């Protein structure tokens, strides 16, 4: 008890310095923890954006391929005569011979 009264009466600046050091350590710990959480969340967001970007690119490539195929079929069908087009439709796998 006398030690505490001595600190408070004559050496209070040591006590204040000690409290300031404890507060600084606590602030840096909690501040660093928050920065770490934010960085982890940012990394997860970047990874999710990369995956989504790859999915969008894959869909765009598939749509381009489908468009090219449709154009090619349209061009090949345009050059067929009526009899050839009818024959092609009748022999298609999608035609049922009722």
MOKAFEN-V469912 format. One record per residue. N is the residue number from 0. PHI is phi in degrees with one decimal (* if undefined). Layout:
n=N phi=PHI
n=N phi=PHI
This chain:
n=0 phi=*
n=1 phi=-67.1
n=2 phi=-64.6
n=3 phi=-66.7
n=4 phi=-66.1
n=5 phi=-64.5
n=6 phi=-61.4
n=7 phi=-73.0
n=8 phi=-84.4
n=9 phi=-113.2
n=10 phi=-115.7
n=11 phi=-66.2
n=12 phi=-67.6
n=13 phi=-68.9
n=14 phi=-65.3
n=15 phi=-65.7
n=16 phi=-65.1
n=17 phi=-62.9
n=18 phi=-63.1
n=19 phi=-64.3
n=20 phi=-65.7
n=21 phi=-62.3
n=22 phi=-65.1
n=23 phi=-64.5
n=24 phi=-64.7
n=25 phi=-63.3
n=26 phi=-65.4
n=27 phi=-69.6
n=28 phi=-64.7
n=29 phi=-69.4
n=30 phi=-66.0
n=31 phi=-66.9
n=32 phi=-64.0
n=33 phi=-66.1
n=34 phi=-63.8
n=35 phi=-62.7
n=36 phi=-65.0
n=37 phi=-63.9
n=38 phi=-65.0
n=39 phi=-63.1
n=40 phi=-65.1
n=41 phi=-64.4
n=42 phi=-63.2
n=43 phi=-65.3
n=44 phi=-65.0
n=45 phi=-64.2
n=46 phi=-62.7
n=47 phi=-63.6
n=48 phi=-67.0
n=49 phi=-65.0
n=50 phi=-62.9
n=51 phi=-63.9
n=52 phi=-64.1
n=53 phi=-65.4
n=54 phi=-65.3
n=55 phi=-64.7
n=56 phi=-64.7
n=57 phi=-65.6
n=58 phi=-64.5
n=59 phi=-63.8
n=60 phi=-65.3
n=61 phi=-65.5
n=62 phi=-64.5
n=63 phi=-64.1
n=64 phi=-62.2
n=65 phi=-63.2
n=66 phi=-65.0
n=67 phi=-63.2
n=68 phi=-62.9
n=69 phi=-63.5
n=70 phi=-63.7
n=71 phi=-64.1
n=72 phi=-65.7
n=73 phi=-61.0
n=74 phi=-66.4
n=75 phi=-70.5
n=76 phi=-71.4
n=77 phi=-67.1
n=78 phi=-87.6
n=79 phi=-84.8
n=80 phi=-78.2
n=81 phi=-61.5
n=82 phi=-64.3
n=83 phi=-67.1
n=84 phi=-65.4
n=85 phi=-62.5
n=86 phi=-63.7
n=87 phi=-64.0
n=88 phi=-66.5
n=89 phi=-69.7
n=90 phi=-91.4
n=91 phi=-66.7
n=92 phi=-69.8
n=93 phi=-88.9
n=94 phi=-91.9
n=95 phi=-103.6
n=96 phi=-88.8
n=97 phi=-56.1
